[in-house]
Amino acid sequence: MDFRETSEHRDLRDTVAAIAAKFGPAYYVPRAEAGEPTSELWAELGRSGFLGINLPEEYGGGGAGLAELAMVCEETAAAGCPLLLLLVSAAISGEMIADFGTEEQKRYWLPRMALGESKVVFGITEPEAGSNTHRLSTVARRDGGDFVITGTKHYISGVDEAEAILLVTRTGWDEAAGRGRLSLFVVPTDTPGLVATPLPVSAKVPEKQFVLHFDELRAPAEWLVGEEGNGFRQVFHGLNPERITGAAVCVGVARHVLRQAADYASTRSVWGTPIGTHQGVSHPLAKAQIETDLAALMTAKAAWLHDNDLPAGEASNEAKYAAAEAAGAATDAAIQAHGGNGLATEYGLLPYWGLARLLRIAPVSREMILNFVAQHGLGLPRSY
């Protein structure tokens, strides 16, 4: 096995890091505190070709894979600018439209997504269904040549920044399997019948959360993505990229806060010596560094499996679990190393802690990952 990155990948990381470094924590933290979008960084990444790096070249993308998109996610986060909508628009929606969309959908959406001119967010979570996608209650029913959509979605990220929502609905019921038949639609956010209401959260991140209400929204049949009733397979094809890019963001966040903590511990002197000389400070940071490096390896493996059309479900879940745990430990250790300054706005650590804590829950909770690995990795009886 050769663990060396190619020169192309090193150049990719260096270039993305250089772009994000021009913004950095001084740009990101105030926007996270205020809940304001990071539009300028998004636009520059789009102009430079990195938002569509995983999309097909014939639709304006870079023709690379999820491994390269994960590097973009990691390096922007490592520069202090983690972007949640890279998980949503670039990874989930971009990959699913590219893989299952019609020719017209691909030509309309993908080039503008790649340029950063348009974002397509993802609408799946519901208040009653939670992690049980089989029980979605948002329904799309046929009415002539259209579909009529009714229902509610919760915790949908970035709707205020998006031109459209890749919406998961139920279009039937499989009695034998005891679950809904799912279908996906790309729904413009200005469609009559859609009401988006901000959902306040205490985590300090730039991306806002929303509750979506669909009240007899009329969706033309050409908005259907993929086959009617076959959305379950499509959704789970898109969730692996979300987990992998989420893991990459976590790795980047951990790298950022550990670098800041190491710099602080090397220069902050108490009793005549830098606090980093004390093992009570250095060991938690070193442990977090080890966990971050391990998570990075698992993330790279999961992305490689996905890009080579190999089973990637278990690896993607394990990468997300490991990286979210590593980011949580790293941000906590960094705050502790700063002492009281760890809570000071001047040092800007709490937004990264809030994001790391959020990513232990979303897009899939650590408990659901443990259920998955217990069942699929260990062959234990299904627990839910």
GUROTOR-796931 format. One line per field, with one value per residue: residue in one letter; z negated, x negated, y negated of N, C-alpha, C in turn; residue number from 1. Coordinates in steps of 0.02 Angstrom, whole numbers, plus 50000, padded with zeros to 5 digits. Layout:
BEGIN
residu a/...
n_Z Z/...
n_X X/...
n_Y Y/...
ca_Z Z/...
ca_X X/...
ca_Y Y/...
c_Z Z/...
c_X X/...
c_Y Y/...
num NUM/...
***
This chain:
BEGIN
residu m/d/f/r/e/t/s/e/h/r/d/l/r/d/t/v/a/a/i/a/a/k/f/g/p/a/y/y/v/p/r/a/e/a/g/e/p/t/s/e/l/w/a/e/l/g/r/s/g/f/l/g/i/n/l/p/e/e/y/g/g/g/g/a/g/l/a/e/l/a/m/v/c/e/e/t/a/a/a/g/c/p/l/l/l/l/l/v/s/a/a/i/s/g/e/m/i/a/d/f/g/t/e/e/q/k/r/y/w/l/p/r/m/a/l/g/e/s/k/v/v/f/g/i/t/e/p/e/a/g/s/n/t/h/r/l/s/t/v/a/r/r/d/g/g/d/f/v/i/t/g/t/k/h/y/i/s/g/v/d/e/a/e/a/i/l/l/v/t/r/t/g/w/d/e/a/a/g/r/g/r/l/s/l/f/v/v/p/t/d/t/p/g/l/v/a/t/p/l/p/v/s/a/k/v/p/e/k/q/f/v/l/h/f/d/e/l/r/a/p/a/e/w/l/v/g/e/e/g/n/g/f/r/q/v/f/h/g/l/n/p/e/r/i/t/g/a/a/v/c/v/g/v/a/r/h/v/l/r/q/a/a/d/y/a/s/t/r/s/v/w/g/t/p/i/g/t/h/q/g/v/s/h/p/l/a/k/a/q/i/e/t/d/l/a/a/l/m/t/a/k/a/a/w/l/h/d/n/d/l/p/a/g/e/a/s/n/e/a/k/y/a/a/a/e/a/a/g/a/a/t/d/a/a/i/q/a/h/g/g/n/g/l/a/t/e/y/g/l/l/p/y/w/g/l/a/r/l/l/r/i/a/p/v/s/r/e/m/i/l/n/f/v/a/q/h/g/l/g/l/p/r/s/y
n_Z 50000/50038/49959/49994/50052/50215/50327/50386/50295/50184/50234/50253/50120/50069/50145/50118/49980/49980/50036/49941/49829/49850/49802/49674/49491/49446/49537/49539/49404/49351/49438/49411/49278/49298/49379/49518/49695/49781/49906/49990/49984/50033/50164/50216/50210/50302/50422/50438/50470/50376/50310/50392/50412/50407/50500/50664/50808/50927/50885/50831/50720/50624/50652/50564/50412/50263/50169/50198/50177/50040/49996/50024/49934/49813/49814/49820/49697/49612/49628/49551/49595/49601/49706/49708/49811/49914/49890/49917/50038/50134/50114/50081/50159/50281/50322/50331/50425/50534/50549/50560/50618/50753/50923/50951/50821/50772/50858/50829/50688/50639/50700/50646/50510/50498/50526/50417/50421/50391/50266/50209/50089/49968/49929/49813/49676/49552/49423/49356/49410/49395/49389/49459/49610/49685/49642/49686/49701/49789/49934/50108/50229/50379/50499/50633/50753/50662/50495/50330/50182/50008/49837/49706/49667/49562/49489/49605/49694/49744/49829/49856/49932/50046/50213/50244/50179/50152/50136/50032/50046/50011/50121/50127/50058/50000/49969/49942/49898/49797/49798/49856/50029/50104/50182/50272/50291/50374/50311/50338/50227/50226/50256/50264/50123/50043/49886/49792/49633/49515/49403/49247/49180/49056/49084/49151/49307/49481/49568/49582/49506/49554/49547/49658/49742/49845/49940/50030/50142/50310/50418/50569/50677/50733/50634/50560/50498/50556/50545/50516/50359/50334/50250/50128/50146/50217/50123/50023/50094/50104/49972/49925/49984/49911/49778/49791/49835/49726/49627/49675/49657/49517/49486/49537/49453/49330/49356/49371/49242/49160/49208/49174/49035/49005/49044/48952/48830/48842/48830/48724/48565/48400/48235/48279/48386/48544/48559/48633/48601/48499/48459/48430/48512/48639/48668/48688/48806/48891/48894/48958/49080/49129/49142/49238/49350/49372/49404/49522/49608/49617/49677/49802/49852/49861/49956/50066/50088/50123/50241/50323/50348/50255/50113/49992/49879/49741/49716/49739/49637/49526/49544/49529/49396/49325/49360/49314/49177/49154/49189/49092/48974/49001/49008/48879/48804/48852/48807/48669/48655/48676/48561/48467/48575/48677/48687/48727/48840/48919/48950/49023/49020/48984/49089/49170/49084/49065/49196/49211/49111/49161/49274/49220/49207/49325/49501/49469/49321/49191/49124/49215/49309/49236/49221/49356/49384/49290/49340/49478/49483/49378/49383/49294/49221/49292/49215/49218
n_X 49958/49977/49966/49941/49993/50044/49958/50050/50155/50093/50068/50200/50248/50162/50197/50334/50324/50251/50342/50447/50377/50363/50478/50517/50524/50552/50643/50740/50786/50857/50967/51022/51059/51157/51246/51237/51222/51082/51049/50954/50837/50889/50922/50795/50732/50814/50788/50658/50668/50690/50808/50881/50800/50817/50913/50977/50876/50938/51045/50995/50918/50776/50742/50683/50678/50767/50667/50586/50676/50694/50569/50574/50674/50609/50493/50542/50607/50498/50431/50505/50634/50761/50883/51045/51137/51067/51076/51209/51260/51153/51111/51223/51341/51280/51215/51325/51411/51325/51310/51441/51527/51625/51573/51604/51618/51487/51415/51469/51453/51324/51208/51220/51220/51090/51017/51044/51151/51277/51367/51422/51516/51552/51695/51755/51776/51899/52018/52086/52039/51899/51750/51804/51825/51913/52038/52081/52190/52220/52305/52319/52435/52508/52582/52660/52546/52456/52379/52443/52392/52388/52350/52222/52058/51915/51772/51696/51561/51494/51593/51625/51519/51527/51574/51655/51734/51690/51802/51867/51999/52150/52225/52308/52350/52269/52337/52293/52162/52184/52160/52136/52146/52027/51996/51902/51892/51841/51863/51897/51861/51946/52073/52250/52348/52250/52186/52060/51994/51890/51793/51744/51582/51458/51327/51183/51172/51145/51245/51419/51561/51716/51896/52001/52152/52265/52397/52512/52427/52389/52304/52225/52209/52083/51997/51969/51843/51750/51822/51995/52050/51934/51850/51792/51676/51602/51588/51509/51396/51350/51323/51203/51099/51131/51100/50963/50908/50950/50871/50747/50754/50759/50631/50554/50596/50548/50410/50390/50424/50335/50212/50220/50229/50107/50018/50054/50025/49890/49844/49907/49864/49842/49789/49660/49637/49688/49858/49879/49778/49823/49891/50024/50085/50028/50049/50193/50209/50119/50176/50297/50246/50195/50316/50377/50293/50314/50450/50445/50381/50481/50582/50525/50517/50653/50699/50623/50674/50807/50786/50736/50841/50869/50935/50978/51044/51026/50895/50910/50998/50919/50812/50874/50918/50794/50728/50813/50812/50676/50664/50746/50676/50557/50594/50642/50526/50446/50514/50502/50364/50344/50393/50484/50486/50530/50666/50682/50735/50638/50547/50619/50664/50783/50885/50832/50831/50971/51010/50940/51002/51133/51112/51094/51220/51291/51259/51310/51342/51225/51268/51353/51258/51182/51279/51288/51159/51153/51250/51214/51075/51040/51134/51240/51406/51536/51575/51675
n_Y 50060/49889/49742/49615/49455/49405/49292/49208/49210/49153/49026/48985/48982/48882/48770/48749/48729/48610/48520/48524/48480/48345/48297/48363/48384/48254/48208/48310/48338/48220/48222/48346/48324/48227/48292/48278/48302/48376/48312/48250/48328/48448/48409/48381/48506/48570/48499/48537/48669/48772/48806/48887/48995/49133/49158/49206/49172/49134/49061/48947/48975/49036/49166/49252/49351/49407/49414/49305/49198/49216/49177/49041/49004/49035/48953/48821/48816/48841/48723/48643/48618/48701/48773/48810/48825/48881/49017/49036/48969/48984/49119/49212/49166/49128/49248/49335/49278/49281/49420/49473/49383/49310/49273/49141/49088/49104/49020/48899/48877/48922/48852/48721/48746/48794/48680/48604/48522/48564/48654/48811/48877/49008/49100/49201/49238/49264/49214/49318/49438/49441/49531/49633/49663/49737/49704/49581/49442/49341/49317/49351/49343/49403/49294/49272/49220/49180/49178/49167/49098/49123/49092/49089/49033/49040/48956/48917/48870/48712/48656/48525/48485/48557/48606/48709/48859/49024/49137/49264/49375/49468/49578/49684/49846/49989/50134/50263/50246/50158/50019/49850/49801/49709/49550/49428/49250/49102/48950/48785/48649/48542/48585/48579/48626/48675/48645/48576/48577/48502/48601/48584/48616/48650/48675/48600/48566/48525/48567/48569/48652/48730/48748/48828/48809/48890/48853/48916/48904/48885/48987/49002/49146/49152/49113/49223/49328/49456/49623/49639/49693/49763/49700/49733/49811/49717/49614/49673/49698/49569/49535/49589/49505/49388/49427/49450/49327/49252/49312/49270/49131/49129/49181/49076/48970/49017/49017/48879/48821/48889/48847/48711/48723/48784/48684/48585/48650/48658/48530/48465/48427/48481/48470/48460/48548/48618/48669/48783/48871/48946/49101/49119/49028/49053/49191/49218/49146/49211/49339/49309/49271/49393/49465/49388/49405/49542/49542/49469/49559/49659/49588/49559/49689/49726/49633/49674/49804/49771/49697/49795/49875/49974/50067/49951/49915/49958/49914/49776/49739/49773/49685/49561/49572/49588/49469/49367/49393/49370/49234/49178/49211/49144/49006/48988/49015/48912/48798/48818/48811/48677/48625/48505/48419/48499/48485/48358/48233/48175/48276/48366/48503/48569/48575/48677/48785/48798/48834/48955/49028/49031/49111/49235/49278/49253/49286/49409/49494/49541/49653/49719/49753/49844/49943/49982/50032/50135/50222/50243/50253/50338/50435/50445/50463/50362/50209/50117
ca_Z 50000/50043/49926/50017/50096/50280/50332/50401/50233/50142/50263/50238/50050/50059/50177/50078/49916/49991/50045/49877/49782/49861/49763/49609/49433/49440/49580/49524/49337/49344/49475/49372/49219/49320/49422/49585/49742/49803/49978/50026/49990/50078/50232/50240/50223/50364/50478/50445/50494/50325/50286/50437/50429/50412/50550/50730/50846/50979/50853/50799/50661/50631/50673/50513/50372/50195/50132/50208/50142/49969/49983/50022/49870/49758/49814/49801/49625/49579/49630/49506/49630/49619/49745/49705/49874/49957/49879/49940/50108/50177/50107/50090/50216/50342/50342/50347/50489/50585/50558/50572/50651/50826/50959/50941/50752/50766/50895/50796/50619/50622/50714/50600/50445/50501/50525/50355/50434/50368/50216/50203/50023/49965/49882/49796/49606/49530/49350/49329/49435/49369/49429/49492/49676/49711/49616/49707/49712/49843/49988/50175/50263/50450/50516/50704/50771/50607/50428/50278/50123/49943/49782/49667/49656/49507/49489/49673/49691/49798/49877/49875/49981/50100/50268/50246/50129/50174/50086/50027/50032/50017/50177/50125/49999/50015/49916/49926/49859/49742/49798/49910/50092/50103/50244/50262/50334/50365/50303/50327/50162/50233/50281/50222/50083/49998/49835/49754/49570/49479/49343/49209/49145/49016/49113/49189/49374/49530/49605/49543/49511/49571/49553/49723/49748/49914/49938/50098/50190/50374/50447/50634/50679/50751/50573/50531/50508/50556/50556/50465/50315/50324/50216/50070/50170/50236/50062/49987/50134/50089/49902/49915/49993/49855/49721/49806/49832/49656/49593/49696/49621/49447/49485/49546/49392/49279/49374/49358/49171/49130/49226/49133/48966/49000/49046/48888/48777/48850/48816/48660/48513/48330/48191/48314/48438/48585/48531/48672/48572/48448/48490/48423/48570/48703/48683/48721/48875/48929/48903/49009/49144/49151/49163/49301/49404/49386/49438/49591/49647/49630/49725/49868/49874/49880/50019/50118/50102/50160/50309/50362/50353/50209/50055/49950/49824/49675/49710/49734/49569/49479/49553/49498/49323/49300/49369/49269/49109/49152/49188/49026/48926/49016/48989/48806/48780/48869/48760/48603/48657/48672/48496/48474/48642/48722/48694/48747/48910/48953/48974/49074/49021/48972/49150/49194/49037/49081/49258/49198/49073/49207/49320/49186/49213/49395/49532/49439/49252/49175/49104/49275/49339/49197/49241/49423/49380/49253/49383/49541/49472/49331/49395/49237/49240/49301/49150/49226
ca_X 50000/49941/50006/49922/50040/50017/49941/50112/50193/50058/50082/50270/50252/50127/50233/50395/50302/50231/50403/50483/50336/50375/50538/50495/50568/50573/50702/50790/50815/50911/51026/51052/51091/51215/51288/51236/51191/51013/51060/50895/50793/50923/50916/50726/50721/50848/50751/50595/50683/50686/50873/50905/50743/50840/50966/50952/50848/50984/51092/50960/50882/50705/50732/50647/50721/50783/50604/50563/50722/50679/50510/50597/50708/50561/50446/50577/50618/50433/50413/50550/50695/50800/50943/51093/51173/51029/51105/51278/51268/51102/51106/51286/51382/51241/51204/51387/51435/51280/51319/51510/51566/51634/51525/51623/51601/51414/51390/51494/51431/51255/51158/51225/51197/51018/50989/51062/51206/51339/51362/51480/51511/51582/51751/51777/51793/51966/52022/52111/52001/51830/51704/51841/51844/51969/52101/52092/52261/52229/52334/52329/52486/52520/52641/52649/52476/52415/52384/52461/52351/52408/52310/52179/51989/51881/51699/51671/51507/51476/51647/51622/51464/51535/51621/51701/51728/51697/51852/51885/52070/52180/52273/52344/52335/52253/52369/52252/52103/52207/52127/52158/52110/52003/51979/51866/51908/51803/51917/51872/51881/51998/52133/52309/52365/52194/52173/52000/51993/51827/51795/51686/51539/51408/51260/51163/51148/51172/51302/51481/51605/51785/51953/52034/52221/52288/52470/52538/52378/52395/52238/52229/52176/52012/51958/51953/51773/51747/51883/52047/52054/51869/51809/51755/51609/51568/51571/51454/51336/51327/51305/51132/51060/51143/51062/50891/50890/50957/50811/50692/50762/50738/50558/50528/50608/50500/50344/50387/50423/50274/50157/50227/50213/50034/49985/50067/49989/49818/49827/49936/49816/49862/49735/49596/49629/49749/49904/49874/49730/49857/49925/50096/50106/50005/50074/50258/50201/50087/50226/50343/50209/50195/50383/50390/50257/50348/50513/50428/50369/50544/50618/50495/50536/50724/50705/50595/50722/50863/50764/50722/50904/50867/50978/50947/51089/50997/50837/50934/51023/50863/50774/50912/50915/50727/50710/50854/50785/50611/50675/50772/50621/50508/50619/50645/50457/50421/50545/50472/50295/50347/50420/50540/50486/50565/50735/50681/50750/50576/50512/50663/50667/50849/50920/50806/50858/51041/51015/50917/51055/51187/51096/51102/51291/51310/51322/51334/51317/51175/51304/51375/51199/51166/51328/51270/51098/51169/51287/51181/51005/51033/51186/51286/51477/51558/51599/51727
ca_Y 50000/49826/49691/49548/49423/49386/49221/49173/49202/49104/48961/48969/48961/48818/48715/48737/48700/48541/48481/48518/48442/48274/48281/48386/48374/48184/48202/48361/48336/48170/48244/48400/48293/48189/48332/48248/48348/48364/48308/48229/48386/48495/48384/48388/48577/48587/48471/48574/48736/48823/48828/48940/49038/49202/49163/49225/49117/49111/49015/48892/48996/49052/49235/49291/49394/49387/49405/49236/49154/49222/49136/48971/48996/49037/48897/48760/48820/48834/48652/48607/48600/48760/48756/48865/48836/48927/49083/49040/48951/49014/49191/49250/49145/49131/49317/49369/49252/49307/49492/49494/49331/49311/49232/49070/49069/49099/48962/48837/48866/48938/48801/48664/48770/48799/48612/48570/48476/48594/48707/48855/48910/49075/49102/49269/49248/49246/49215/49381/49495/49443/49571/49687/49637/49777/49678/49512/49427/49293/49358/49324/49384/49385/49256/49258/49227/49152/49206/49119/49116/49097/49119/49045/49054/49004/48952/48915/48820/48667/48643/48454/48476/48606/48595/48766/48912/49093/49156/49335/49382/49535/49580/49747/49888/50059/50173/50322/50225/50117/49954/49806/49795/49640/49517/49365/49195/49041/48901/48717/48624/48490/48616/48569/48684/48690/48594/48592/48540/48514/48643/48560/48662/48614/48685/48541/48584/48478/48594/48569/48710/48710/48793/48819/48832/48898/48850/48927/48878/48920/49001/49034/49211/49145/49103/49289/49348/49529/49660/49634/49750/49794/49651/49759/49828/49655/49578/49704/49686/49502/49525/49603/49443/49342/49449/49443/49256/49231/49333/49227/49067/49141/49186/49009/48932/49041/48991/48807/48804/48916/48802/48651/48741/48796/48618/48552/48684/48646/48460/48445/48447/48474/48493/48459/48599/48625/48719/48844/48918/48986/49157/49109/48990/49082/49258/49217/49122/49264/49392/49285/49273/49463/49483/49352/49440/49606/49525/49449/49620/49693/49546/49570/49756/49725/49597/49716/49856/49742/49677/49855/49912/50030/50054/49899/49897/49966/49869/49707/49730/49774/49623/49506/49582/49574/49399/49325/49402/49337/49161/49160/49215/49092/48941/48986/49010/48845/48750/48829/48786/48604/48603/48458/48391/48544/48462/48288/48221/48158/48336/48394/48576/48599/48596/48741/48836/48808/48872/49024/49061/49043/49166/49300/49295/49250/49306/49471/49494/49593/49714/49755/49783/49903/49993/50006/50073/50196/50267/50260/50270/50394/50486/50450/50453/50293/50184/50066
c_Z 50000/50015/49947/50062/50162/50279/50348/50338/50186/50168/50249/50166/50040/50087/50138/50011/49924/50001/49978/49826/49790/49821/49690/49553/49426/49483/49555/49457/49329/49381/49440/49312/49238/49361/49493/49633/49762/49880/50017/50036/50038/50150/50258/50252/50288/50425/50491/50465/50441/50299/50329/50455/50440/50466/50619/50769/50897/50952/50813/50737/50676/50652/50624/50472/50304/50153/50138/50174/50067/49951/49981/49956/49812/49757/49798/49726/49587/49579/49587/49537/49649/49652/49746/49772/49926/49951/49917/50015/50152/50174/50121/50155/50281/50367/50365/50413/50545/50600/50582/50610/50725/50858/50949/50872/50744/50800/50862/50730/50611/50640/50666/50529/50443/50496/50460/50363/50407/50316/50216/50137/50023/49911/49870/49725/49590/49454/49321/49350/49406/49416/49470/49559/49705/49693/49634/49722/49764/49906/50053/50211/50334/50457/50588/50721/50718/50546/50381/50213/50061/49890/49751/49661/49602/49517/49560/49678/49754/49848/49900/49926/50044/50153/50270/50189/50164/50121/50090/50006/50035/50073/50180/50063/50022/49958/49895/49882/49798/49738/49859/49972/50100/50173/50228/50313/50321/50369/50292/50263/50166/50259/50236/50186/50037/49951/49794/49693/49534/49416/49300/49175/49110/49043/49158/49255/49424/49562/49559/49555/49520/49561/49619/49720/49822/49913/50009/50151/50253/50406/50514/50635/50697/50691/50539/50548/50503/50565/50498/50424/50300/50285/50157/50090/50187/50173/50029/50029/50119/50018/49888/49928/49937/49793/49731/49803/49762/49615/49611/49663/49549/49441/49491/49484/49338/49294/49356/49284/49137/49148/49183/49061/48956/49001/48979/48832/48782/48831/48749/48604/48444/48287/48230/48367/48479/48558/48570/48647/48521/48481/48483/48480/48634/48718/48713/48793/48918/48943/48959/49078/49172/49178/49229/49360/49422/49424/49511/49635/49664/49680/49795/49895/49899/49946/50077/50137/50143/50232/50353/50364/50313/50149/50006/49890/49756/49665/49703/49665/49518/49483/49519/49422/49296/49304/49324/49197/49102/49149/49121/48973/48937/48995/48913/48777/48794/48822/48692/48601/48651/48603/48506/48543/48693/48734/48718/48822/48950/48984/49020/49077/49016/49035/49176/49149/49053/49145/49248/49159/49116/49251/49285/49191/49286/49440/49509/49370/49241/49156/49163/49312/49302/49212/49308/49419/49343/49299/49443/49532/49428/49341/49337/49260/49245/49237/49157/49289
c_X 49956/49985/49987/49976/50005/49999/50003/50153/50158/50070/50154/50276/50220/50167/50296/50376/50283/50291/50438/50444/50345/50436/50525/50545/50593/50635/50758/50824/50868/50974/51061/51090/51156/51264/51293/51199/51121/51011/50997/50847/50824/50913/50845/50709/50755/50810/50686/50605/50686/50754/50901/50851/50763/50893/50937/50929/50897/51038/51057/50921/50810/50691/50693/50697/50736/50720/50580/50610/50709/50618/50528/50631/50659/50518/50480/50588/50553/50408/50460/50616/50735/50866/50991/51127/51132/51055/51170/51282/51218/51103/51172/51321/51343/51233/51269/51416/51391/51293/51390/51552/51574/51580/51540/51606/51526/51389/51413/51459/51355/51205/51161/51206/51121/50985/51003/51118/51272/51323/51428/51473/51554/51636/51775/51805/51863/51972/52043/52068/51931/51785/51739/51868/51903/52036/52112/52166/52273/52247/52336/52378/52495/52585/52633/52577/52429/52418/52405/52430/52379/52364/52265/52109/51959/51805/51671/51623/51506/51529/51645/51567/51475/51585/51673/51686/51736/51739/51868/51958/52090/52232/52311/52323/52324/52280/52326/52193/52123/52172/52150/52116/52091/51988/51948/51888/51860/51853/51886/51901/51934/52064/52192/52328/52309/52184/52113/51998/51927/51838/51734/51648/51485/51338/51244/51131/51178/51237/51364/51520/51677/51833/51987/52104/52240/52364/52497/52492/52382/52327/52247/52189/52102/51968/51938/51881/51770/51815/51933/52050/51988/51821/51770/51684/51569/51545/51510/51390/51307/51304/51233/51089/51070/51102/50987/50870/50900/50897/50752/50694/50739/50662/50527/50537/50558/50430/50338/50380/50360/50213/50160/50207/50138/49996/49993/50026/49913/49797/49854/49892/49845/49808/49670/49586/49693/49793/49902/49822/49763/49899/50001/50126/50089/50036/50144/50254/50169/50135/50275/50310/50208/50263/50402/50355/50291/50413/50500/50415/50435/50586/50591/50515/50608/50733/50678/50643/50781/50843/50750/50782/50902/50912/50944/50989/51057/50937/50858/50960/50967/50821/50809/50910/50847/50710/50749/50829/50718/50618/50702/50717/50570/50531/50623/50574/50429/50450/50512/50401/50292/50370/50480/50543/50521/50637/50738/50694/50687/50542/50556/50669/50737/50888/50896/50828/50930/51051/50994/50970/51115/51174/51089/51174/51311/51250/51349/51302/51267/51209/51328/51316/51179/51215/51308/51211/51112/51204/51247/51109/50996/51085/51233/51358/51493/51592/51656/51768
c_Y 49938/49770/49620/49519/49406/49312/49180/49160/49152/49034/48938/48945/48892/48760/48698/48704/48627/48496/48470/48477/48367/48250/48299/48372/48303/48170/48248/48350/48282/48190/48302/48372/48258/48230/48304/48295/48327/48360/48293/48288/48437/48474/48393/48461/48599/48561/48509/48647/48790/48846/48885/48990/49110/49212/49178/49163/49090/49064/48961/48910/49012/49123/49277/49330/49365/49377/49333/49186/49156/49180/49062/48957/48992/48975/48831/48759/48811/48763/48610/48589/48663/48740/48815/48878/48873/48998/49090/49028/48988/49090/49226/49230/49150/49203/49350/49343/49279/49381/49511/49443/49342/49267/49158/49047/49060/49035/48897/48825/48873/48883/48742/48684/48772/48730/48575/48521/48501/48648/48746/48892/48973/49076/49173/49273/49223/49253/49281/49441/49499/49480/49625/49662/49675/49745/49604/49500/49373/49332/49318/49370/49358/49346/49233/49270/49203/49197/49150/49142/49083/49129/49066/49075/49010/49006/48958/48856/48776/48651/48570/48440/48516/48582/48651/48814/48978/49128/49230/49340/49456/49533/49646/49786/49960/50101/50231/50302/50183/50049/49914/49815/49722/49615/49449/49314/49138/48983/48832/48687/48570/48519/48601/48633/48706/48631/48617/48546/48554/48554/48623/48617/48623/48624/48625/48564/48535/48501/48597/48634/48687/48768/48777/48848/48833/48904/48854/48896/48920/48925/49034/49100/49205/49127/49168/49308/49424/49560/49649/49699/49784/49748/49677/49777/49766/49617/49608/49704/49618/49492/49542/49541/49393/49362/49437/49371/49227/49251/49289/49159/49075/49146/49117/48966/48952/49015/48917/48792/48831/48872/48738/48666/48752/48730/48582/48583/48675/48576/48435/48472/48431/48505/48503/48511/48604/48681/48784/48893/48964/49040/49153/49069/49027/49149/49258/49194/49176/49321/49372/49286/49344/49483/49449/49386/49506/49593/49505/49509/49655/49653/49556/49639/49757/49689/49639/49772/49829/49726/49737/49902/49977/50016/50006/49881/49901/49919/49797/49692/49728/49711/49565/49512/49561/49501/49353/49332/49366/49261/49138/49160/49159/49023/48935/48978/48940/48792/48757/48802/48710/48580/48558/48427/48435/48524/48390/48281/48207/48218/48379/48469/48605/48615/48663/48798/48851/48848/48944/49062/49078/49104/49234/49324/49301/49262/49373/49475/49551/49658/49754/49786/49846/49960/50024/50053/50138/50246/50290/50282/50331/50448/50495/50439/50379/50269/50134/50082
num 1/2/3/4/5/6/7/8/9/10/11/12/13/14/15/16/17/18/19/20/21/22/23/24/25/26/27/28/29/30/31/32/33/34/35/36/37/38/39/40/41/42/43/44/45/46/47/48/49/50/51/52/53/54/55/56/57/58/59/60/61/62/63/64/65/66/67/68/69/70/71/72/73/74/75/76/77/78/79/80/81/82/83/84/85/86/87/88/89/90/91/92/93/94/95/96/97/98/99/100/101/102/103/104/105/106/107/108/109/110/111/112/113/114/115/116/117/118/119/120/121/122/123/124/125/126/127/128/129/130/131/132/133/134/135/136/137/138/139/140/141/142/143/144/145/146/147/148/149/150/151/152/153/154/155/156/157/158/159/160/161/162/163/164/165/166/167/168/169/170/171/172/173/174/175/176/177/178/179/180/181/182/183/184/185/186/187/188/189/190/191/192/193/194/195/196/197/198/199/200/201/202/203/204/205/206/207/208/209/210/211/212/213/214/215/216/217/218/219/220/221/222/223/224/225/226/227/228/229/230/231/232/233/234/235/236/237/238/239/240/241/242/243/244/245/246/247/248/249/250/251/252/253/254/255/256/257/258/259/260/261/262/263/264/265/266/267/268/269/270/271/272/273/274/275/276/277/278/279/280/281/282/283/284/285/286/287/288/289/290/291/292/293/294/295/296/297/298/299/300/301/302/303/304/305/306/307/308/309/310/311/312/313/314/315/316/317/318/319/320/321/322/323/324/325/326/327/328/329/330/331/332/333/334/335/336/337/338/339/340/341/342/343/344/345/346/347/348/349/350/351/352/353/354/355/356/357/358/359/360/361/362/363/364/365/366/367/368/369/370/371/372/373/374/375/376/377/378/379/380/381/382/383/384
***
